[in-house]
Amino acid sequence: MLPKSPLGIAAAGVGICFLGYCIYFDHKRRSDPSFKQKLRERREKQRQNAKKRPNPLPPMNSPLEMQKFFLQEVHNGEELLGQGDINGGIEHLSNAVAVCSQPHQLLQVLQQTLPGHVFQKLLEQLPTVTQRFADSNSAESSSKVTEEELE
């Protein structure tokens, strides 16, 4: 406990004023009628940007490119999660799991290192990402067959 000296009383007063300042402006921000609308618009804009930017898929037959892509996706996912962008981080980590040669081991490591709700979102997104990679791989192989047939 702070001593009852003038310095202790001043420090307590400054602390109380700062806390009141934070509470006042948080209430003012939340009660703003356009706050929720702006928040929705910002989230929708982020979703649209995520859908617009295509994620370049590496050639599935090149192990070096696959390894480079895997390491890049893990790094990007960790960075985005560190910055608080959970959805972006999960997207990159799910890409890494989808191209990983040992996904079960990677999922075990991620389960130990990620918070529960983040890991759960990763598991929910994993089937769609895996399907996307499978679709791109089948499209890539069918285009090669078509090229070979033309020759």
N, CA, C and O of each residue as an XYZ file, in Angstrom:
604
protein
N       0.843     -1.175      0.000
C       0.000      0.000      0.000
C       0.888      1.238      0.000
O       1.957      1.242      0.612
N       0.452      2.268     -0.675
C       1.223      3.497     -0.765
C       1.171      4.239      0.555
O       0.142      4.246      1.231
N       2.267      4.857      0.918
C       2.264      5.647      2.149
C       1.345      6.852      2.010
O       1.022      7.276      0.900
N       0.933      7.389      3.128
C       0.005      8.526      3.112
C       0.749      9.846      2.955
O       0.355     10.864      3.523
N       1.797      9.818      2.202
C       2.542     11.037      1.915
C       1.886     11.742      0.732
O       1.077     11.141      0.024
N       2.219     12.974      0.519
C       1.634     13.700     -0.620
C       1.946     13.036     -1.961
O       1.134     13.089     -2.884
N       3.108     12.417     -2.068
C       3.470     11.746     -3.314
C       2.570     10.529     -3.551
O       2.150     10.286     -4.683
N       2.273      9.770     -2.509
C       1.398      8.607     -2.630
C      -0.021      9.005     -2.971
O      -0.675      8.353     -3.786
N      -0.494     10.058     -2.361
C      -1.845     10.553     -2.639
C      -1.932     11.062     -4.079
O      -2.937     10.843     -4.756
N      -0.876     11.744     -4.550
C      -0.860     12.253     -5.926
C      -0.839     11.092     -6.921
O      -1.531     11.140     -7.938
N      -0.058     10.057     -6.639
C       0.008      8.899     -7.533
C      -1.357      8.203     -7.603
O      -1.793      7.804     -8.683
N      -2.021      8.059     -6.471
C      -3.347      7.442     -6.459
C      -4.342      8.303     -7.235
O      -5.182      7.776     -7.964
N      -4.251      9.615     -7.081
C      -5.140     10.524     -7.810
C      -4.935     10.443     -9.311
O      -5.901     10.439    -10.074
N      -3.679     10.380     -9.740
C      -3.381     10.267    -11.165
C      -3.899      8.934    -11.701
O      -4.446      8.884    -12.803
N      -3.736      7.874    -10.949
C      -4.220      6.567    -11.363
C      -5.733      6.545    -11.511
O      -6.259      5.999    -12.481
N      -6.437      7.139    -10.547
C      -7.897      7.195    -10.596
C      -8.363      8.046    -11.778
O      -9.327      7.690    -12.456
N      -7.683      9.167    -12.028
C      -8.047     10.020    -13.166
C      -7.838      9.282    -14.484
O      -8.674      9.371    -15.383
N      -6.733      8.556    -14.605
C      -6.467      7.811    -15.841
C      -7.510      6.725    -16.055
O      -7.988      6.537    -17.174
N      -7.863      6.019    -15.009
C      -8.880      4.975    -15.108
C     -10.233      5.583    -15.498
O     -10.942      5.023    -16.334
N     -10.588      6.706    -14.909
C     -11.830      7.382    -15.282
C     -11.819      7.834    -16.727
O     -12.831      7.735    -17.421
N     -10.681      8.329    -17.186
C     -10.516      8.758    -18.574
C     -10.752      7.585    -19.518
O     -11.463      7.719    -20.514
N     -10.155      6.439    -19.208
C     -10.312      5.244    -20.048
C     -11.766      4.790    -20.087
O     -12.289      4.477    -21.156
N     -12.411      4.752    -18.951
C     -13.801      4.307    -18.876
C     -14.714      5.266    -19.641
O     -15.600      4.827    -20.375
N     -14.499      6.575    -19.471
C     -15.327      7.570    -20.148
C     -15.238      7.432    -21.669
O     -16.265      7.373    -22.346
N     -14.030      7.381    -22.205
C     -13.896      7.329    -23.652
C     -14.289      5.976    -24.230
O     -14.737      5.906    -25.375
N     -14.130      4.908    -23.466
C     -14.608      3.609    -23.939
C     -16.132      3.620    -24.027
O     -16.708      3.116    -24.992
N     -16.777      4.195    -23.018
C     -18.237      4.293    -23.050
C     -18.691      5.181    -24.204
O     -19.662      4.867    -24.892
N     -17.991      6.278    -24.411
C     -18.347      7.194    -25.491
C     -18.192      6.505    -26.854
O     -19.033      6.685    -27.735
N     -17.138      5.730    -27.029
C     -16.897      5.025    -28.290
C     -17.963      3.967    -28.522
O     -18.493      3.852    -29.627
N     -18.282      3.194    -27.492
C     -19.251      2.111    -27.642
C     -20.688      2.619    -27.829
O     -21.495      1.960    -28.485
N     -20.997      3.753    -27.273
C     -22.359      4.269    -27.400
C     -22.557      5.055    -28.696
O     -23.674      5.474    -29.001
N     -21.487      5.258    -29.455
C     -21.593      5.941    -30.735
C     -22.447      5.093    -31.680
O     -22.150      3.914    -31.877
N     -23.504      5.669    -32.271
C     -24.386      4.871    -33.132
C     -23.686      4.308    -34.364
O     -24.088      3.261    -34.872
N     -22.671      4.963    -34.840
C     -21.999      4.470    -36.040
C     -20.843      3.518    -35.726
O     -20.216      2.999    -36.648
N     -20.549      3.278    -34.445
C     -19.426      2.412    -34.085
C     -19.617      0.995    -34.608
O     -18.726      0.433    -35.246
N     -20.783      0.424    -34.335
C     -21.022     -0.956    -34.770
C     -21.062     -1.046    -36.287
O     -20.585     -2.023    -36.865
N     -21.627     -0.037    -36.935
C     -21.683     -0.037    -38.396
C     -20.268      0.033    -38.969
O     -19.948     -0.695    -39.909
N     -19.425      0.893    -38.419
C     -18.056      0.996    -38.905
C     -17.294     -0.311    -38.670
O     -16.493     -0.735    -39.503
N     -17.555     -0.935    -37.532
C     -16.904     -2.198    -37.222
C     -17.320     -3.283    -38.217
O     -16.483     -4.048    -38.696
N     -18.606     -3.343    -38.521
C     -19.093     -4.319    -39.509
C     -18.480     -4.061    -40.882
O     -18.059     -4.994    -41.566
N     -18.433     -2.784    -41.284
C     -17.869     -2.439    -42.587
C     -16.394     -2.816    -42.663
O     -15.937     -3.322    -43.688
N     -15.646     -2.575    -41.592
C     -14.228     -2.907    -41.576
C     -14.020     -4.421    -41.676
O     -13.134     -4.881    -42.396
N     -14.834     -5.190    -40.955
C     -14.715     -6.648    -41.018
C     -15.108     -7.173    -42.400
O     -14.473     -8.088    -42.923
N     -16.146     -6.597    -42.981
C     -16.567     -7.022    -44.320
C     -15.479     -6.692    -45.343
O     -15.219     -7.479    -46.253
N     -14.858     -5.552    -45.193
C     -13.779     -5.158    -46.096
C     -12.602     -6.130    -45.970
O     -11.988     -6.491    -46.974
N     -12.287     -6.553    -44.748
C     -11.213     -7.528    -44.541
C     -11.562     -8.862    -45.192
O     -10.706     -9.502    -45.801
N     -12.816     -9.278    -45.062
C     -13.236    -10.540    -45.692
C     -13.130    -10.454    -47.205
O     -12.679    -11.398    -47.854
N     -13.546     -9.317    -47.774
C     -13.477     -9.143    -49.226
C     -12.029     -9.153    -49.699
O     -11.715     -9.749    -50.730
N     -11.146     -8.495    -48.950
C      -9.734     -8.486    -49.322
C      -9.141     -9.890    -49.237
O      -8.308    -10.263    -50.063
N      -9.562    -10.661    -48.250
C      -9.060    -12.031    -48.115
C      -9.533    -12.884    -49.285
O      -8.793    -13.745    -49.760
N     -10.754    -12.656    -49.754
C     -11.268    -13.434    -50.886
C     -10.621    -12.995    -52.189
O     -10.427    -13.814    -53.087
N     -10.284    -11.716    -52.305
C      -9.721    -11.202    -53.549
C      -8.301    -11.689    -53.766
O      -7.933    -12.050    -54.884
N      -7.503    -11.705    -52.714
C      -6.102    -12.044    -52.913
C      -5.948    -13.554    -53.078
O      -6.202    -14.325    -52.153
N      -5.541    -13.945    -54.236
C      -5.353    -15.375    -54.453
C      -4.075    -15.828    -53.772
O      -3.063    -15.129    -53.788
N      -4.137    -16.982    -53.186
C      -2.972    -17.536    -52.542
C      -2.255    -18.415    -53.552
O      -2.767    -19.465    -53.937
N      -1.071    -17.993    -53.983
C      -0.388    -18.778    -55.001
C      -0.014    -20.151    -54.451
O       0.640    -20.267    -53.414
N      -0.435    -21.166    -55.154
C      -0.144    -22.524    -54.726
C       1.132    -22.994    -55.408
O       1.336    -22.741    -56.595
N       1.981    -23.673    -54.665
C       3.234    -24.136    -55.265
C       2.974    -25.342    -56.169
O       1.941    -26.000    -56.046
N       3.885    -25.623    -57.050
C       3.746    -26.843    -57.850
C       3.849    -28.062    -56.936
O       4.793    -28.186    -56.156
N       2.884    -28.946    -57.040
C       2.821    -30.085    -56.129
C       3.918    -31.116    -56.391
O       4.166    -31.970    -55.540
N       4.579    -31.055    -57.544
C       5.592    -32.048    -57.850
C       7.003    -31.590    -57.484
O       7.955    -32.345    -57.683
N       7.163    -30.403    -56.968
C       8.472    -29.880    -56.605
C       8.611    -29.856    -55.074
O       8.021    -28.996    -54.420
N       9.374    -30.775    -54.504
C       9.517    -30.819    -53.042
C      10.153    -29.555    -52.465
O       9.795    -29.122    -51.370
N      11.087    -28.970    -53.196
C      11.741    -27.766    -52.699
C      10.752    -26.606    -52.622
O      10.731    -25.863    -51.640
N       9.945    -26.458    -53.650
C       8.933    -25.397    -53.648
C       7.880    -25.635    -52.560
O       7.421    -24.692    -51.916
N       7.507    -26.889    -52.365
C       6.531    -27.223    -51.325
C       7.085    -26.883    -49.940
O       6.370    -26.346    -49.094
N       8.361    -27.201    -49.716
C       8.978    -26.909    -48.424
C       9.068    -25.403    -48.204
O       8.793    -24.914    -47.108
N       9.449    -24.677    -49.235
C       9.526    -23.216    -49.146
C       8.149    -22.625    -48.842
O       8.026    -21.743    -47.992
N       7.114    -23.109    -49.535
C       5.753    -22.643    -49.313
C       5.304    -22.960    -47.885
O       4.699    -22.118    -47.220
N       5.599    -24.167    -47.419
C       5.229    -24.581    -46.066
C       5.854    -23.655    -45.023
O       5.160    -23.158    -44.136
N       7.160    -23.426    -45.128
C       7.843    -22.572    -44.156
C       7.328    -21.135    -44.208
O       7.184    -20.484    -43.173
N       7.053    -20.649    -45.405
C       6.522    -19.291    -45.558
C       5.142    -19.171    -44.920
O       4.853    -18.179    -44.249
N       4.291    -20.169    -45.123
C       2.941    -20.131    -44.559
C       2.980    -20.215    -43.029
O       2.221    -19.518    -42.355
N       3.851    -21.056    -42.478
C       3.978    -21.143    -41.020
C       4.452    -19.799    -40.465
O       3.923    -19.310    -39.467
N       5.445    -19.213    -41.115
C       5.972    -17.921    -40.661
C       4.900    -16.831    -40.738
O       4.719    -16.067    -39.790
N       4.191    -16.761    -41.866
C       3.137    -15.745    -42.016
C       2.021    -15.957    -40.996
O       1.504    -14.995    -40.428
N       1.652    -17.207    -40.764
C       0.609    -17.494    -39.777
C       1.013    -17.072    -38.383
O       0.211    -16.489    -37.653
N       2.255    -17.362    -38.000
C       2.733    -16.963    -36.676
C       2.759    -15.447    -36.535
O       2.369    -14.909    -35.499
N       3.219    -14.760    -37.578
C       3.265    -13.296    -37.525
C       1.881    -12.690    -37.378
O       1.674    -11.797    -36.556
N       0.933    -13.174    -38.173
C      -0.424    -12.623    -38.119
C      -1.088    -12.913    -36.780
O      -1.790    -12.058    -36.240
N      -0.876    -14.103    -36.242
C      -1.429    -14.407    -34.922
C      -0.801    -13.516    -33.864
O      -1.481    -13.078    -32.935
N       0.486    -13.247    -33.996
C       1.166    -12.358    -33.058
C       0.648    -10.937    -33.129
O       0.653    -10.218    -32.130
N       0.202    -10.528    -34.309
C      -0.337     -9.182    -34.488
C      -1.813     -9.096    -34.113
O      -2.387     -8.008    -34.083
N      -2.432    -10.257    -33.824
C      -3.835    -10.257    -33.430
C      -4.798    -10.567    -34.557
O      -6.008    -10.593    -34.334
N      -4.299    -10.803    -35.759
C      -5.164    -11.154    -36.886
C      -5.367    -12.665    -36.872
O      -4.645    -13.405    -37.539
N      -6.352    -13.109    -36.110
C      -6.558    -14.539    -35.908
C      -6.990    -15.216    -37.206
O      -6.475    -16.282    -37.542
N      -7.919    -14.620    -37.933
C      -8.409    -15.247    -39.164
C      -7.310    -15.378    -40.214
O      -7.196    -16.416    -40.866
N      -6.512    -14.348    -40.378
C      -5.404    -14.413    -41.331
C      -4.365    -15.444    -40.925
O      -3.850    -16.185    -41.763
N      -4.063    -15.485    -39.634
C      -3.102    -16.461    -39.140
C      -3.583    -17.878    -39.321
O      -2.811    -18.764    -39.687
N      -4.865    -18.093    -39.065
C      -5.441    -19.431    -39.233
C      -5.420    -19.836    -40.701
O      -5.166    -20.996    -41.024
N      -5.684    -18.890    -41.584
C      -5.665    -19.199    -43.021
C      -4.288    -19.708    -43.449
O      -4.175    -20.712    -44.153
N      -3.244    -19.001    -43.014
C      -1.893    -19.407    -43.402
C      -1.486    -20.722    -42.738
O      -0.856    -21.566    -43.374
N      -1.840    -20.899    -41.470
C      -1.493    -22.154    -40.801
C      -2.237    -23.336    -41.409
O      -1.683    -24.431    -41.507
N      -3.475    -23.127    -41.816
C      -4.211    -24.229    -42.447
C      -3.614    -24.575    -43.809
O      -3.630    -25.737    -44.213
N      -3.085    -23.572    -44.523
C      -2.373    -23.859    -45.772
C      -1.133    -24.708    -45.488
O      -0.822    -25.643    -46.226
N      -0.434    -24.364    -44.405
C       0.768    -25.124    -44.052
C       0.418    -26.564    -43.695
O       1.124    -27.490    -44.092
N      -0.666    -26.759    -42.949
C      -1.081    -28.118    -42.584
C      -1.490    -28.898    -43.828
O      -1.222    -30.095    -43.926
N      -2.131    -28.232    -44.771
C      -2.612    -28.911    -45.972
C      -1.465    -29.418    -46.847
O      -1.606    -30.455    -47.495
N      -0.342    -28.715    -46.879
C       0.774    -29.152    -47.722
C       1.828    -29.934    -46.944
O       2.793    -30.426    -47.529
N       1.652    -30.050    -45.644
C       2.641    -30.726    -44.798
C       2.643    -32.229    -45.094
O       1.594    -32.831    -45.325
N       3.830    -32.816    -45.082
C       3.933    -34.256    -45.336
C       3.504    -35.079    -44.129
O       3.139    -36.246    -44.273
N       3.545    -34.478    -42.932
C       3.110    -35.151    -41.708
C       2.147    -34.238    -40.949
O       2.516    -33.660    -39.926
N       0.915    -34.105    -41.445
C      -0.015    -33.142    -40.842
C      -0.413    -33.476    -39.406
O      -0.667    -32.566    -38.618
N      -0.472    -34.751    -39.050
C      -0.884    -35.105    -37.694
C       0.121    -34.612    -36.664
O      -0.264    -34.135    -35.597
N       1.400    -34.725    -36.976
C       2.420    -34.232    -36.052
C       2.370    -32.715    -35.948
O       2.508    -32.162    -34.857
N       2.174    -32.044    -37.069
C       2.068    -30.582    -37.050
C       0.844    -30.145    -36.248
O       0.913    -29.180    -35.487
N      -0.265    -30.845    -36.412
C      -1.475    -30.506    -35.649
C      -1.265    -30.721    -34.152
O      -1.794    -29.961    -33.342
N      -0.511    -31.733    -33.779
C      -0.229    -31.956    -32.358
C       0.593    -30.803    -31.793
O       0.335    -30.338    -30.683
N       1.579    -30.345    -32.553
C       2.397    -29.213    -32.109
C       1.542    -27.954    -32.009
O       1.642    -27.203    -31.039
N       0.704    -27.729    -33.014
C      -0.151    -26.538    -32.999
C      -1.162    -26.598    -31.860
O      -1.495    -25.568    -31.274
N      -1.648    -27.786    -31.542
C      -2.605    -27.921    -30.446
C      -1.963    -27.543    -29.116
O      -2.622    -26.987    -28.238
N      -0.689    -27.842    -28.974
C       0.013    -27.513    -27.737
C       0.384    -26.046    -27.655
O       0.483    -25.497    -26.558
N       0.590    -25.399    -28.796
C       1.075    -24.023    -28.776
C      -0.013    -22.970    -28.955
O       0.139    -21.842    -28.486
N      -1.105    -23.321    -29.624
C      -2.160    -22.333    -29.880
C      -3.213    -22.375    -28.785
O      -3.443    -23.424    -28.184
N      -3.862    -21.228    -28.519
C      -5.005    -21.250    -27.605
C      -6.118    -22.144    -28.155
O      -6.198    -22.362    -29.364
N      -6.959    -22.651    -27.290
C      -7.985    -23.608    -27.666
C      -8.930    -23.115    -28.741
O      -9.220    -23.844    -29.689
N      -9.422    -21.874    -28.610
C     -10.386    -21.374    -29.595
C      -9.732    -21.167    -30.961
O     -10.385    -21.348    -31.989
N      -8.468    -20.794    -30.984
C      -7.766    -20.602    -32.251
C      -7.544    -21.957    -32.920
O      -7.729    -22.095    -34.130
N      -7.147    -22.954    -32.130
C      -6.943    -24.292    -32.690
C      -8.254    -24.866    -33.216
O      -8.269    -25.549    -34.240
N      -9.351    -24.592    -32.519
C     -10.662    -25.084    -32.963
C     -11.038    -24.459    -34.308
O     -11.548    -25.147    -35.192
N     -10.785    -23.147    -34.462
C     -11.063    -22.488    -35.748
C     -10.195    -23.071    -36.857
O     -10.637    -23.218    -37.996
N      -8.951    -23.400    -36.508
C      -8.058    -24.021    -37.487
C      -8.616    -25.355    -37.960
O      -8.603    -25.650    -39.155
N      -9.103    -26.155    -37.026
C      -9.678    -27.452    -37.390
C     -10.932    -27.290    -38.244
O     -11.186    -28.102    -39.134
N     -11.716    -26.242    -37.977
C     -12.930    -26.003    -38.758
C     -12.601    -25.593    -40.191
O     -13.329    -25.952    -41.117
N     -11.510    -24.845    -40.382
C     -11.163    -24.343    -41.704
C     -10.358    -25.365    -42.508
O     -10.286    -25.265    -43.733
N      -9.770    -26.320    -41.852
C      -8.877    -27.264    -42.515
C      -9.519    -28.062    -43.651
O      -8.878    -28.215    -44.691
N     -10.745    -28.581    -43.518
C     -11.327    -29.341    -44.642
C     -11.495    -28.515    -45.917
O     -11.263    -29.028    -47.011
N     -11.887    -27.263    -45.800
C     -12.067    -26.443    -47.006
C     -10.731    -26.153    -47.680
O     -10.641    -26.152    -48.908
N      -9.696    -25.909    -46.882
C      -8.380    -25.633    -47.454
C      -7.815    -26.886    -48.115
O      -7.244    -26.819    -49.203
N      -7.978    -28.020    -47.454
C      -7.502    -29.274    -48.026
C      -8.215    -29.571    -49.347
O      -7.597    -30.038    -50.303
N      -9.511    -29.297    -49.389
C     -10.274    -29.499    -50.622
C      -9.784    -28.567    -51.724
O      -9.690    -28.968    -52.884
N      -9.472    -27.324    -51.363
C      -8.975    -26.363    -52.345
C      -7.648    -26.837    -52.932
O      -7.431    -26.739    -54.140
N      -6.761    -27.351    -52.080
C      -5.490    -27.860    -52.575
C      -5.698    -29.088    -53.454
O      -5.030    -29.248    -54.475
N      -6.618    -29.944    -53.058
C      -6.897    -31.137    -53.857
C      -7.475    -30.743    -55.218
O      -7.116    -31.326    -56.241
N      -8.370    -29.753    -55.227
C      -8.956    -29.285    -56.483
C      -7.893    -28.680    -57.397
O      -7.882    -28.936    -58.601
N      -7.004    -27.878    -56.820
C      -5.964    -27.256    -57.640
C      -4.996    -28.305    -58.167
O      -4.498    -28.198    -59.288
N      -4.733    -29.322    -57.349
C      -3.830    -30.386    -57.782
C      -4.455    -31.202    -58.907
O      -3.776    -31.562    -59.868
N      -5.748    -31.494    -58.788
C      -6.409    -32.265    -59.847
C      -6.539    -31.441    -61.121
O      -6.409    -31.983    -62.219
N      -6.790    -30.148    -60.993
C      -6.864    -29.282    -62.170
C      -5.501    -29.184    -62.838
O      -5.400    -29.153    -64.064
N      -4.451    -29.136    -62.019
C      -3.095    -29.053    -62.556
C      -2.735    -30.335    -63.300
O      -2.146    -30.283    -64.380
N      -3.088    -31.489    -62.726
C      -2.755    -32.748    -63.380
C      -3.606    -32.962    -64.634
O      -3.114    -33.523    -65.613
N      -4.864    -32.533    -64.628
C      -5.703    -32.695    -65.823
C      -5.234    -31.783    -66.938
O      -5.351    -32.139    -68.110
N      -4.702    -30.609    -66.604
C      -4.183    -29.729    -67.646
C      -2.914    -30.318    -68.248
O      -2.661    -30.136    -69.439
N      -2.108    -31.022    -67.448
C      -0.911    -31.670    -67.981
C      -1.297    -32.806    -68.917
O      -0.670    -33.002    -69.958
N      -2.326    -33.550    -68.546
C      -2.781    -34.642    -69.402
C      -3.273    -34.077    -70.721
O      -2.986    -34.638    -71.778
N      -3.995    -32.996    -70.678
C      -4.514    -32.377    -71.898
C      -3.366    -31.907    -72.781
O      -3.426    -32.069    -74.000
N      -2.322    -31.327    -72.193
C      -1.176    -30.879    -72.968
C      -0.463    -32.067    -73.608
O      -0.032    -31.992    -74.759
N      -0.342    -33.169    -72.856
C       0.325    -34.346    -73.392
C      -0.495    -34.956    -74.529
O       0.077    -35.454    -75.498
N      -1.812    -34.924    -74.427
C      -2.661    -35.472    -75.469
C      -2.568    -34.659    -76.759
O      -2.694    -35.196    -77.860
N      -2.344    -33.352    -76.601
C      -2.267    -32.491    -77.777
C      -0.984    -32.720    -78.563
O      -0.958    -32.492    -79.772
N       0.063    -33.160    -77.911
C       1.349    -33.327    -78.604
C       1.384    -34.501    -79.451
O       2.399    -34.769    -80.094
